[in-house]
Amino acid sequence: MNLRFLAFSKILFATVFVISLGFAGYLVGDNISQRVIGKSLAKQVMPTSTVGKSSQLQTLLNEIVAEQRIPGAVMYIITPKGSWLGASGVDDLSSKTRMKPTDGFSIASMSKTFMAVVVLKLVEQGKIELDGAIATYLPTDISPHIVNSDKITVRQLLNHTSGVAEYLETKEFIQATAKRSRSQPWTAREAIQYMYQEEPQANPGEKFIYTDCNYILLELIVENITKGTLAQAIRSQILKPLGLKHTFTELREPAIGEVATGYGDRNKDGKLDSYAQVNDGNGLGDGGLVSTAEDLAKFAKALFVKKTLLSSKMMKEMLKFRDNGEGYSYGLGVERFSSPLAKAIGHSGTAYGFVTLLAYLPNQNTTIIVLLNNQNVDIKSVARTGLDIVEKK
């Protein structure tokens, strides 16, 4: 990270109050879902050597928040020439708390990349065979309920080619989440039961079908192998070694720092509704992490730039992509994006009122992270617009 950015971050908190005096408010209706974000309600961290771009990037973020009815947003762009980190809007519509670049977001399916790293580390340690049948590693009381568990491999779970049924879309799970309190976190054992009676979507290895159940099964495997929780495995294998002090597993570990509230059009009536009290699988292996832009940037740097998080052998395995025939492809817990982020790798996530994106562009050695607390937004286009500003000479 650029040294001038680090130096500036030390005085950030001392200057926040002064900066905030220049911010305007936003219009508030009688109903929380009717609130409109004002363009000037924004908080900005100055760039490093991305000279001449900071005002354009901040203006872009402010306009996106206002025009797309997003309560709040954080964007972080890291290039060889410098970095820019900015925030706009609010992290909660009820409290009107201004969004800060350090706020935490549920990163939803972006968590799958963390899961993949944990699994590949277990492969490195000889505890799992990447092409071994999952029946070998699942708890013995669960594998008989998984059709083709003697044929499906760990690799096929990681790259979504196992063909297993989906638990999220079953009528029974949807009904159960409507009554589920956040004081009762879902367990992988509970969630997986909702696909027991469902027919497989395909034969193992036949085709790519993005299915969250793959990562619930991986959670069960990790916990069976390590004899601990997935949260503990992620912390010991990734968070602690990389010093990611603001990342945690939701509903499994104590919350760290300020966490934004997620919103979305839950009732399909065009209005924003809070997901603050919803528990539709939060904390499970298919999307359980809460993180910040800076922690995600450190993770991306270790994984994609320095390539120190995994061995070179495992990194090659991770980046073996399976194409879906539409310009999009998936590796082991990693997406290779199509237009408008062609040739970028990383992962996106949409759930719990959030939409998030981490994308690394190898040809430009550039990373962009976008975190929004309205899940009904095309985040890839938002990222592409930000990158266009930085790349424009």
Salt bridges, closest charged atoms under 4 A:
ASP103 OD1 - LYS100 NZ 3.26
ASP131 OD1 - ARG155 NE 2.75
ASP141 OD2 - ARG189 NH1 2.75
ASP150 OD2 - LYS151 NZ 3.76
GLU190 OE1 - ARG180 NH2 2.83
ASP212 OD1 - LYS112 NZ 2.67
GLU250 OE2 - ARG182 NH2 2.75
GLU253 OE2 - ARG235 NE 2.77
GLU258 OE1 - LYS100 NZ 2.68
GLU317 OE1 - ARG155 NH1 2.82
GLU317 OE1 - LYS320 NZ 3.30
GLU335 OE1 - HIS347 ND1 3.22
ASP388 OD1 - ARG384 NE 3.02
GLU391 OE1 - ARG384 NH2 2.83
